[in-house]
Amino acid sequence: MTAMKEIAVVAFSQSDCLARAGAANEVELIMPQLRAVFGQVGLNNAQDVDFVCSGSCDYLQGAAFAFVAGVDALGAVPPIKESHVEMDAAWALYESILKIRMDQAESALIYGFAKASAGELPTVLSQQLDPYYLAPLWVDSVSLAAMQARLLIEKGLATEQAMAGVVARARKHAMVNPHAQVSGEVSIETLLAADTVVSPLRESDCAPVADGAAAMIICTVDKAREWGVPYAVISGIDHRIETHNLGMRDLTDSPSTRQAAAGAGVGRGAVEVAELCAPFSHQEIILTRALGLGDDTVINPSGGVMAGNLMMASGLARIGEVFRRIVSGDISRGVAHATSGPCLQHNLVAVLESA
């Protein structure tokens, strides 16, 4: 039996988390990140990799196949092998890993992008709901998250103080993140003094939505050695999804995250850093418990998405943040998480280790 190919992350770049990117279009958001990752590896363009996969959301642009416009950032000719996922680019990474492991490629470029400021994102995301019963109600993502937070509090699994603590820690960590949209030291008391927007959530409990893009290059370990670049090994990756019927889920738990963590091998070693894609403060509490993380794990040292939620690329950015810390020598093993859908419906977990 042939051994499964080891996959290496060799380059990552993300834009600043901008509340509004102004007149810049999607191609203009993507291109600087592509140039950055090509430069990190010493490549010229997308023709120098075997496969390209992107992640975005056509609902944000309001047109079918709107993601095709983003392909202009790659160049029209010569033709390339290209694919797309209507999800966070973390799932584009997953597709690219499959492509490599099926011997159809040795390297891949992944990127995710969105200009979320063009519309009312919480309402737009309602179109991810069950199309027969929930989507026609136009229940926004913040209201659904507030329902989840209320259940968590009433079960005694979280408090508003604990949620504010998540926000305060994230903003403090984000002070060293040059891409952060929100950062700075703030007290739990100051956060709790603010009014709720949808009880029990305050504005600070909701990740600030950002325009921008992120890009990554992965390849086989043999190719990384050939290129002579520093890399981190993706030693495990898995993703699981739960039912779209919210009434059939325990919203205070995340069994899909727990299963994905088991599949990715999170428990096979110490977790020094965990970058969690939790768009709402209480969801970090749920994810921390589902992943079995202890006090010895530093959670979201970048500030996570509470410091800036790069739509359709925040999950990929969590993997990129762990990659950066490994190649810099700060850590030797970390976990990254991405989510999609309402109330942590779909979750991806990746384990990265030093070479």
N, C-alpha and C positions, 0 to 999 in steps of 0.2 A: 504494500500500500504506500502510495506517494505521500510524503510529509506535507502538511499544509504550509503554504508559503507564509513567511513572516512579512508583515507589512510595517513600513516605516513612515513616519511623518517627517518631512524634510524642510518644509517651509510653511509659514503662516503670516498673514497680515490682515488687519482690519482697519476700517476707517474710524474716525472719531464718531461718537454717538451724538448726532445732531438732532435737536428737536425739529428743525426745519432745514432742509438742504437748499432751500431757495429755488433758483431756476435750474439747478443741475438736474439732468435726467438720469435714468438708471445706468445708461452706458457710462456717463461721466462719473458715477459713483463706483462703478466696477473697475474701470481701467487702471486707476492708481494702485489698487490692490493686486491686480494681475501683474503689473510691472514690478511691484515689490517682491512677490513670491518668485517670479522668474529671476530676478536679480539675486535672491538668496541662494538659488541653486546654480546660477550661471547659465540659464536657458534664455532663448531669444523670444519665443512666442508659443502659442498653443500647439503648433505643429511639432514641437519638441517633446511632447508627451503623447502617450498612446490613447488616452481616453479623457473626455471632459464631461463633467456632470454638474448641473446647477440646481439650486433650490430657490423658489420664490412663490408668490401667491398672486394669481391672475385677478382675484377679487379686488386687490388693492388698486389695480389699474383699470378695473371695470371692463375688461375685454378678454374674450377667449384667446388662448395662445399668446397672451401679452408677453410672456417670458421670452419669446423669440426675439423681441427687440433687444434684450440683453445680450444675445449672441453676437450682436454687432461689435461688442467689445473684443471679441476673439478674432475678428477678421473674416470676411466672406470666403476668401480663397487662400490656399487650396482647401478642399473639404477635409473635415475631421470627423472622428467618431465622437458623437455628442449625445447626451441624454439630459433629462430634466425630471425633478420631482416636485410636486405641488406641496412642498413641505419645507421645513427648516433644512438648510444645507447639510446638517448632520446626517440626514438620511441620504443625501447625495453622496456623502462619504461612504455610507454603508454600501450603496450600489457600486461604487467604485472599487471597494474592497472585494466584493463578489466578482467583479470583472477581472481583477488581478488574480484571484484565487482560482478562477476557471481558465487560467492561462490565455486570456484574451487581451491582456495588457500587462506591462511591467511598471507603468507609471500612470498617474492620473492627476488632473487639475480639477479642484472642486471650488465652487464659489456660490455664495448666497447673497441676495440683495433685496432691498425694498425701499420704497419711498412712502412710508406709512402716513406721513403728514398730509397726503393728498386727500384723505377721507377720514371718517370717524371710525377708527380701528375697532373699538369694542363692538360696534354695530356690524361692521364688515365681517368680523370673526363669527358672528352668529350663523353665517352661511356654512360653517363647518359642522353645524349640528344636524341631527337626524332630519332629513328633508321632508318627512311626512308629518311629524308631530311637533318638533321643536323649532326648526328653522322658520316656519310661517309665523311664529310668535315673536320673532326678532328679539329674543332674549340676549342681551349684550353680555360680553365675557366678564365684565366687572361684577355684574349682578350675580352671575353664576358662581364666581369666586367668593363673593360675599356670603352666599348660601353655604358654600363649603366651609368657610371660616366660622360661621355661626354654629354649624354642626360640630366642628372641632372644639369650640369653646364650651358648648353645652355638654359635650362628652367628657370634659375635664382634661382634654389632651393638649390644650394650648390656652394661653391668656392673651389679652390685648397687650399686656406688658411684655410678654415673650415675643410677640410679633414686632413691637416697637424695638425690642432689643436686636432683632434680626436686621432691621433697617439701620439702626445706629451703628452696628458693627460693619455692615456693608459700606456705608458712607465713609467710615473711618478707613477701611481697607482701600477704598477707591481713591484716596488722596495720593496714592503712588501710581495710579493708573492714568496715563496721559490721554486715554480715549474716553474717560468717564464723562457722563453728562451731568451727574449729580455727585458731589463729594463734600467732605468736611465733617468736623466733629459736631454732633448734636446729641442732646441728652434725651433719654427716654421720656422724661417728664414733659419736655417741649413737644415731642412728637404726639404724646397722648393728649396734650392740651388742644390740639387741632380738632376741628369738627370732622365727623365722618362724611364720606361721600355716598357710600352705600353701606349701611351698618352691617358689620362692625369695622369695615375697611375705611381708613383714612387715605387721603391722596398719597401719603408717604408709604402706605402699604402696597401700592400699585407701582410696578416698574415703569419708569418714564420711557415712553415709546420713542424710538429713534429712527431716522433715515440713515442709510449707509449700506456698506457691503463688507464682506470678508472673503478671503481666498486661502486655499491650502493646496499643497502638493504632497502626494503620497507616492510610494513606490515599493518595490521589493527591497529587502535589506541588501541583497546583492547589488542592486542598482544604486542604492544610497552609497555603498562603499565605492562603487565605480565612479560616482560623481564626486566622492571625497568631501561630503558635507556632513555636519553633525545631524543626528537624528534621534528620534524616540520611537520605540517599538510599540505598536498597538497589540498588546498581548491577549486582549479579549474584547469582544464587542457583541452586543445583543440588543434586541428591541422587542417589546411586547405591547399589545394594545388591549384595552378593555372595551366592553360593550358601549355603544353610543346611547343606550337607554340609561339616563342618569339615575332613574328610579331603581335600577337593578344593581347599582354600584354602592359600595360603602365609600362615600366621598372623604371620609376621615383617614383612609388608608390608601396605599398605592401598591397593590399586589403585582401590577405589571412591572413597576420599578424593581421590586424585590426579585421577581423572576428573571428580569434582564440582568440584574446584578449577579445572580447565581450563574447564569449562562456566560457572563463575561469573566467570571472568576474573581470578583471583587474580594471575596473572603480568603483567597489563597496567599495573602500577604498583607503587610501593614499598608495603610492608606495615609500617606503624609499630607496630601492635599486633595480636596474634592471641590470641583467647580460645578455647581448645580444651577440648572436653568429653571429658576423658580420665579415666575412673573409676579407673584404675590407673596408677601412676607410669610403668611401661614403655610404656604406650600413648601418652603424650605424646611419647616419643622416636620412636615409629613415625609419629605424625601430623606431627611437625615435619619429618621427612624426606620424607614423602609430599607435604606442602604446599610443599616447597622453601624453607623459611624460613631466613634467614641470621641472623648475629649482630646485625644492626642491627634486628631485630624483637624487641620486648618481648613475651614469651609469658606469658599469664595474669597481667596486672598486678593483677587482683582476687584472685589466689590460685587461681582456677579451682575445679573441683569437688573438688580435693584439700583445699580449705578448707571444703567443705560441699556435698554432692551433693543438691540439691533435686530429688527424684525426679519425673520427668515434666515438669520445668520447667527443668532445668539447661541444656539446649540453648537454650531460649528466653532464659534469663538470660545466656548467652554473647553473644547478639546484643544484648541490652539493655545489657550492659556496654560494648560497642563504641559503641553509640548514645550512651551517657552521655558518653563521652570526646570524641566528635565535637561534640556540642552544647555541651560546656563549653569547646571550643576547644583542648583538649589535643593532639588529633591531627586529621588531615584524611582519613585512610584506614585502615581496619582490616578484619580478617578474623575471622569467627566460625564455629565448628564445632559440630555436634551429632551424637550417635551413638545407635544403637539396636541391640539384638540382641547376641549373644555375640561377644566378641573383635573388636569394631569391624566388625560385619557390614554395617551400614547407616549411611551417613554423608552429612550435609548440610553444605554450605559456603556462606556468604553473605559478600559484600563490601559494606561500608558506606562511604560517602564524604560529605564535607561538601557542603553545597548550593552 
